[in-house]
Amino acid sequence: TAHATAQEAEERTIQMLNLYADFCEEVLAIPVVRGQKTDKEKFAGAEATYTIESLMHDGKALQSGTSHNFGDGFAKAFGIQYAAKDNTLQYVHQTSWGMTTRMIGALIMVHGDNNGLVLPPRIAPVQVMIVPVQQQKEGVLDKAFELCDVLSGFRVKVDDSDKSPGWKFSESEMRGIPVRVEIGPRDIENNVAVLVRRDTHEKLTVSLDELAEKVGELLDTIQHDMLERARTHRDAHTYVATNFDEFVETINEKPGFVKAMWCGCKECEDKIKEATAATSRCIPFKQEQLSDKCVCCGKPATKMVYWGRAY
């Protein structure tokens, strides 16, 4: 985007970062740390680069979206001007922001398990898979499609293939479909269906009379629980280091984020990367005073930084 003033450009840069952060947390169920990149890590030529950082299940960090305030540097380099209200020519202030297909990888790495994908309901192409059990028996397949109509408010499908129920269950799990509905002759007789959560494998038996309501509640619960589970994992793998030896030991032995104070010198960033292969992930907007000294050189610290090895 191009803006008339530096303030407008900064506001748009932060607005887009927050949009990406909200999308990650509210839709992908991936918790993020919002912050600013150091001068070493920011986009070359930008005034400032802001980032959202997430933690994968293996303890590696992933830059999940960035938003850059370019100021008027590129406008001056390429002669991009506009006519201001006072009829003078002024240079524009530019921004750039992006989130890429790497988030598909993030989704797999944060939520997946040994059975395959685990998709948050809000992003899942199919939210509910209805699996008829003993579908060769009269009325079972008809009932399955009847339930499909009842659940038409969701992204729902019926697996009416000629595979065995066990095979269908496994495929539904591998594809990460949030809720599986099992319906067989005995269920129909009792006016119930079995709901199975993909994230926890928990089974619930519900009345067919309140199926849509219960499925809706379950999808909301799964969405909430997946975010909280990922947040708990991230917090459990976020450590604090107050001196260099502690920092190196933590990075080497405990995969995850390390929070540590920094003096602001590029030399310390370079030394940390050379010694540990860890980089500064971001200077979080929510600052903490962990100590008065830089974790690397021991000089007075100016910022708390999230560090980590990253993809």
C-alpha positions as CSV (number, residue, x, y, z in Angstrom):
1,T,0.0,0.0,0.0
2,A,1.0,3.6,-0.4
3,H,0.1,6.3,2.1
4,A,0.4,10.1,2.4
5,T,1.9,10.1,5.9
6,A,4.3,8.0,8.0
7,Q,1.6,7.6,10.6
8,E,-0.9,6.1,8.2
9,A,1.8,3.7,6.9
10,E,2.7,2.6,10.4
11,E,-1.0,2.1,11.3
12,R,-1.6,-0.1,8.3
13,T,1.5,-2.1,9.0
14,I,0.4,-2.9,12.5
15,Q,-3.2,-3.5,11.4
16,M,-2.1,-6.2,9.0
17,L,0.1,-7.9,11.5
18,N,-2.8,-8.1,13.9
19,L,-5.0,-9.5,11.1
20,Y,-2.6,-12.3,10.5
21,A,-2.2,-13.0,14.2
22,D,-5.9,-13.2,14.7
23,F,-6.3,-15.5,11.7
24,C,-3.6,-17.8,13.1
25,E,-5.1,-18.0,16.5
26,E,-8.8,-17.8,15.8
27,V,-8.9,-19.9,12.6
28,L,-5.7,-22.1,12.5
29,A,-5.6,-22.5,16.3
30,I,-1.9,-21.7,16.2
31,P,-0.8,-19.3,19.0
32,V,1.7,-16.6,18.0
33,V,4.0,-14.1,19.6
34,R,3.6,-10.6,18.1
35,G,6.7,-8.4,17.9
36,Q,9.3,-6.5,15.9
37,K,12.3,-7.9,14.1
38,T,15.7,-6.7,15.0
39,D,17.6,-4.5,12.4
40,K,19.6,-7.6,11.5
41,E,16.5,-9.7,10.7
42,K,14.2,-7.0,9.2
43,F,13.5,-6.6,5.5
44,A,16.5,-4.8,3.9
45,G,15.6,-1.1,3.4
46,A,12.5,-1.2,5.6
47,E,11.9,1.2,8.5
48,A,10.6,-1.6,10.5
49,T,9.5,-5.3,10.1
50,Y,6.9,-6.8,12.4
51,T,6.4,-10.5,12.8
52,I,4.3,-13.3,14.3
53,E,6.3,-16.2,15.5
54,S,4.9,-19.7,16.2
55,L,6.4,-22.8,17.7
56,M,6.2,-26.1,15.9
57,H,5.8,-29.4,17.8
58,D,9.5,-30.2,17.5
59,G,10.5,-27.0,19.2
60,K,11.5,-25.1,16.1
61,A,10.2,-21.6,15.5
62,L,8.4,-20.6,12.3
63,Q,8.0,-17.0,11.1
64,S,4.3,-17.2,10.3
65,G,3.6,-13.8,8.8
66,T,5.4,-10.4,8.4
67,S,4.4,-6.8,7.9
68,H,6.9,-4.2,6.7
69,N,6.8,-0.4,7.0
70,F,9.1,0.8,4.2
71,G,8.8,4.5,5.0
72,D,9.6,6.7,2.0
73,G,13.0,5.2,1.2
74,F,11.8,3.1,-1.8
75,A,9.6,5.9,-3.0
76,K,12.6,8.2,-3.1
77,A,14.7,5.6,-4.9
78,F,12.1,5.0,-7.6
79,G,10.5,8.5,-7.7
80,I,7.0,7.5,-6.5
81,Q,5.3,10.8,-5.7
82,Y,1.8,12.1,-5.2
83,A,0.2,15.6,-5.4
84,A,-0.6,16.7,-1.8
85,K,-3.5,19.0,-0.8
86,D,-1.2,22.0,-1.0
87,N,-0.4,21.0,-4.6
88,T,3.2,20.1,-3.8
89,L,4.8,16.8,-4.9
90,Q,5.5,14.5,-1.9
91,Y,7.0,11.0,-1.6
92,V,4.6,8.2,-0.6
93,H,5.1,6.0,2.5
94,Q,4.8,2.4,1.6
95,T,3.9,-0.9,3.4
96,S,4.1,-4.6,2.4
97,W,2.8,-7.6,4.2
98,G,2.4,-11.3,3.6
99,M,1.5,-14.8,4.8
100,T,2.4,-17.8,2.6
101,T,1.7,-21.4,2.0
102,R,4.2,-22.3,4.7
103,M,1.2,-22.1,7.0
104,I,0.0,-25.3,5.6
105,G,3.1,-26.9,6.9
106,A,2.7,-25.1,10.2
107,L,-0.9,-26.5,10.5
108,I,0.4,-30.0,10.0
109,M,3.4,-29.6,12.4
110,V,1.5,-27.9,15.2
111,H,-1.6,-30.2,15.3
112,G,-0.8,-33.4,13.4
113,D,-0.3,-36.7,15.2
114,N,0.8,-40.3,14.3
115,N,-2.6,-41.0,12.7
116,G,-2.3,-38.1,10.2
117,L,-3.8,-34.6,10.0
118,V,-5.7,-32.9,12.8
119,L,-7.5,-29.9,11.3
120,P,-9.2,-27.1,13.3
121,P,-12.9,-27.0,12.4
122,R,-12.8,-23.4,11.0
123,I,-10.3,-24.3,8.3
124,A,-11.3,-28.0,7.6
125,P,-12.7,-28.5,4.1
126,V,-14.9,-31.2,5.6
127,Q,-16.0,-30.6,9.1
128,V,-18.2,-33.7,9.6
129,M,-17.9,-37.1,8.0
130,I,-20.9,-39.4,8.3
131,V,-19.9,-43.1,8.2
132,P,-22.8,-45.6,7.8
133,V,-22.1,-48.9,9.6
134,Q,-23.5,-52.0,7.9
135,Q,-24.7,-49.8,5.1
136,Q,-25.8,-52.9,3.2
137,K,-28.7,-53.2,5.6
138,E,-32.0,-51.6,4.7
139,G,-32.5,-48.0,5.7
140,V,-28.9,-47.4,7.0
141,L,-27.7,-45.5,3.9
142,D,-31.0,-43.5,3.7
143,K,-30.6,-42.5,7.3
144,A,-27.0,-41.4,6.7
145,F,-28.1,-39.0,3.9
146,E,-31.0,-37.9,6.0
147,L,-28.5,-36.9,8.7
148,C,-26.4,-35.1,6.0
149,D,-29.4,-32.9,5.3
150,V,-29.9,-32.3,9.1
151,L,-26.2,-31.2,9.3
152,S,-26.4,-29.1,6.1
153,G,-25.3,-26.0,8.1
154,F,-21.8,-27.5,8.3
155,R,-19.3,-28.8,5.7
156,V,-20.5,-32.4,5.7
157,K,-20.1,-35.5,3.6
158,V,-21.3,-39.1,3.7
159,D,-18.8,-41.9,3.1
160,D,-20.9,-44.3,1.1
161,S,-18.0,-46.1,-0.5
162,D,-17.8,-49.9,-0.4
163,K,-14.9,-49.9,2.0
164,S,-15.2,-51.4,5.5
165,P,-16.2,-49.1,8.4
166,G,-12.8,-49.5,9.9
167,W,-11.1,-48.4,6.7
168,K,-13.4,-45.4,6.6
169,F,-12.7,-44.5,10.2
170,S,-8.9,-44.6,9.5
171,E,-9.2,-42.5,6.4
172,S,-11.3,-39.9,8.1
173,E,-8.7,-39.7,10.8
174,M,-5.8,-39.5,8.4
175,R,-7.5,-36.6,6.6
176,G,-8.0,-34.8,9.9
177,I,-11.8,-34.4,9.7
178,P,-12.8,-32.9,13.1
179,V,-16.0,-34.9,13.8
180,R,-17.0,-38.4,12.6
181,V,-20.7,-39.4,12.9
182,E,-21.2,-43.2,13.1
183,I,-24.7,-44.5,12.4
184,G,-25.8,-48.2,12.2
185,P,-28.9,-50.3,12.6
186,R,-28.8,-50.4,16.4
187,D,-28.2,-46.6,16.6
188,I,-31.2,-46.0,14.3
189,E,-33.3,-48.3,16.5
190,N,-32.3,-46.2,19.6
191,N,-32.6,-42.9,17.8
192,V,-28.9,-42.0,18.5
193,A,-25.6,-41.5,16.7
194,V,-22.0,-41.7,17.9
195,L,-19.8,-38.6,17.5
196,V,-16.1,-39.1,17.5
197,R,-13.6,-36.2,18.0
198,R,-10.5,-36.3,15.8
199,D,-8.4,-34.4,18.3
200,T,-8.9,-36.6,21.4
201,H,-10.6,-39.7,19.9
202,E,-13.4,-39.2,22.5
203,K,-16.8,-40.8,21.7
204,L,-20.1,-39.3,22.6
205,T,-23.6,-40.8,22.0
206,V,-26.2,-38.2,21.2
207,S,-29.9,-38.2,20.4
208,L,-30.7,-37.7,16.7
209,D,-33.2,-35.1,17.8
210,E,-30.4,-32.8,18.9
211,L,-27.7,-33.9,16.5
212,A,-27.1,-30.5,14.7
213,E,-26.9,-28.7,18.1
214,K,-24.5,-31.2,19.6
215,V,-22.3,-31.2,16.5
216,G,-22.1,-27.4,16.5
217,E,-21.1,-27.4,20.2
218,L,-18.5,-30.1,19.6
219,L,-16.9,-28.2,16.7
220,D,-16.6,-25.0,18.8
221,T,-15.1,-27.1,21.7
222,I,-12.6,-28.7,19.4
223,Q,-11.6,-25.3,17.9
224,H,-11.1,-23.9,21.4
225,D,-9.3,-27.0,22.8
226,M,-6.8,-27.2,19.9
227,L,-5.7,-23.6,20.4
228,E,-5.3,-24.1,24.1
229,R,-3.4,-27.3,23.6
230,A,-1.0,-25.7,21.2
231,R,-0.6,-22.7,23.6
232,T,0.1,-25.0,26.5
233,H,2.7,-26.8,24.4
234,R,4.4,-23.5,23.4
235,D,4.4,-22.2,27.0
236,A,5.8,-25.4,28.3
237,H,8.7,-25.1,25.7
238,T,9.4,-21.4,26.4
239,Y,12.4,-21.0,28.7
240,V,14.3,-18.1,30.3
241,A,18.1,-17.6,30.3
242,T,20.0,-14.8,32.1
243,N,23.6,-15.6,31.1
244,F,25.4,-17.0,28.1
245,D,26.2,-20.4,29.5
246,E,22.6,-21.0,30.5
247,F,21.4,-19.7,27.1
248,V,23.7,-22.2,25.2
249,E,22.8,-25.1,27.4
250,T,19.0,-24.4,27.1
251,I,19.1,-24.0,23.3
252,N,21.1,-27.2,22.9
253,E,19.1,-29.4,25.4
254,K,15.6,-27.9,25.4
255,P,14.0,-27.3,22.0
256,G,11.7,-24.3,22.0
257,F,11.8,-20.5,22.5
258,V,14.3,-18.9,24.9
259,K,13.5,-15.5,26.3
260,A,16.6,-13.5,27.1
261,M,17.6,-9.9,27.5
262,W,19.7,-8.1,24.8
263,C,21.8,-5.0,24.6
264,G,20.8,-4.2,21.1
265,C,24.2,-4.8,19.5
266,K,24.4,-6.8,16.2
267,E,27.7,-8.3,17.5
268,C,25.8,-10.2,20.2
269,E,23.2,-11.4,17.7
270,D,26.0,-12.7,15.5
271,K,27.8,-14.4,18.4
272,I,24.6,-16.2,19.5
273,K,23.9,-17.4,16.0
274,E,27.5,-18.6,15.5
275,A,27.5,-20.4,18.8
276,T,24.1,-22.0,18.8
277,A,22.5,-21.6,15.3
278,A,19.7,-19.7,17.1
279,T,18.4,-16.4,15.8
280,S,16.4,-13.6,17.3
281,R,12.8,-14.4,16.5
282,C,11.3,-11.1,17.6
283,I,11.3,-8.3,20.2
284,P,7.8,-8.9,21.6
285,F,5.4,-6.1,22.1
286,K,4.8,-7.5,25.6
287,Q,8.2,-6.8,27.2
288,E,9.4,-8.4,30.4
289,Q,12.4,-7.4,32.6
290,L,14.2,-10.7,33.1
291,S,17.4,-9.1,34.2
292,D,19.4,-5.9,33.7
293,K,22.2,-7.4,31.6
294,C,22.5,-8.7,28.1
295,V,22.5,-12.5,28.0
296,C,25.5,-12.4,25.7
297,C,27.9,-9.6,26.7
298,G,26.7,-8.7,30.2
299,K,26.3,-5.0,29.3
300,P,23.1,-3.1,30.2
301,A,20.1,-4.7,28.3
302,T,17.5,-2.7,26.4
303,K,15.1,-5.3,25.2
304,M,13.7,-8.8,26.0
305,V,13.9,-11.0,22.9
306,Y,12.6,-14.4,21.9
307,W,15.4,-16.6,20.5
308,G,15.2,-20.0,18.8
309,R,16.3,-22.3,16.0
310,A,13.9,-21.9,13.1
311,Y,12.7,-23.3,9.8
